[in-house]
Amino acid sequence: MSVPLLKIGVVLSTMAMITNWMSQTLPSLVGLNTTKLTAAQGGYPDRSIGVLPANPEESWQVYSSAQDSEGRCVCTVVAPQQTMCSRDARTKQLRQLLEKVQNMTQSIQVLDQRTQRDLQYVVKMEDQLRGLETKFRQVEENHKQNIAKQYKAIKAKMAELRPLIPVLEEYKADARLVQQFKEEVQNLTSSLSLLQQEMGAYDYDDLHSRVVSLEERLRACMQKLACGKLTGISDAITIKTSGSRFGSWMTDPLAPEGDTRVWYMDGYHNNRFVREYKSMADFMMSDNFTSHRLPHPWSGTGQVVYNGSIYFNKFQSNMIIKFDFKTSTISKSQRLDNAGYSNTYHYAWGGHSDIDLMVDEGGLWAVYATNQNAGNIVISKLHPLTLHIIQSWTTNHPRRSAGESFMICGTLYVTNGYSGGTKVYYAYHTNSSTYEYIDIVLQNKYSHISMLDYNPRDRALYAWNNGHQVLYNVTLFHVIRSEQL
């Protein structure tokens, strides 16, 4: 009989929680919580504002022309006067209250159905219990005809069932209480609906239009925040587990709207086949893909898909090849003069990773090393059509000491390793030809990173981590100069 006891205990516990909640919450619901409403309508604390709106009472205002002593933009958001929002606040509170009551009504209906179902079960159990009690009396009257073991078993069962009789009486009382709550909530819902009709919905619609207008202004402001300095990297988000220990995967940052195809390349050398998945969802949930055969095998994991073409390093050479997926032909090839190849200046993990191609907000880049720069990293900006070098920067960081690297807003970020505890610790800024040491943790969830690239459209890092395809969100610090406004 442990199951009926458990069911009764769960129901009684639920009823106690409902009763306690209703006694504490209904008064504040009906009273509309006026104390909090008054506090919410208080004034703003004093603050220095460079530019003020002409008519702040008419709409939300966003200003960003002022700047501090360091030249950073100071954005100011001015809300309409509180006298204009008072009815909006009451309307919003009323709507929230009505939603809570509706949710409570649904919960009580579910509880009522469960109560009626379990009540029928307990009533049936009560009849069985009383029948067992009668049988027990008969056995007790003629116990000499039964063996002692059977007698003790029945007596123990009777002792187990007897306490359920008073529980049944309490259960019936609780069922009546649930019905009473249900009727009270229905009355409250009707009263709130009438009150809402009397107040009207104009204030809510006006507030909604103001919020939409503010969102549009903030979105326009965000378009000016295209670039920034890396300040944080999220934990790894595992998208899929597939392939070998080494490989690369990516999406096209210049793909048309709605094009979310995923490109997948397993291995780091002597392979020619690129998988195309129709969407990120297809990549995550299925193995349905189209296979593209490249004219040459690739080297390393530094490939990148950019504006409909894949750029890769031809195996055992310093040749860069641009392959157009639409025409399935090589549209351009160009040697990267003096660049090491074939494990001459690879990343710390090896894998023919001498030449790493990458894309950021500014375009196409190549990261490699040369004898002329003593095996230290060289950064070159490439023209995406001709593959000619537009400009190059030499750094003092040894290529073989780098775990991986990626470009964000013209800055090369380098990790201190590829296995175990990993962090981004070196940054070279091409806009100023300067470098700095930083300390940003990079979660190496599966202990071996063989590919790490930034996608400026997604604002995310794509990584191949020991046979797992993972993503990292990045946090960028933005500064808007007054001349950008």
PyMOL commands that set and color helices and strands:
alter all, ss='L'
color gray80, all
select helices_A, chain A and resi 2-30+34-40+82-141+143-145+148-161+164-199+202-222+280-285+399-401+482-484
alter helices_A, ss='H'
color red, helices_A
select strands_A, chain A and resi 61-67+73-78+229-233+237-241+247-250+262-266+273-277+290-293+304-306+309-313+319-324+329-335+356-360+363-369+376-382+389-398+405-408+411-415+422-429+434-442+449-455+460-465+468-477
alter strands_A, ss='S'
color yellow, strands_A
deselect
rebuild
show_as cartoon
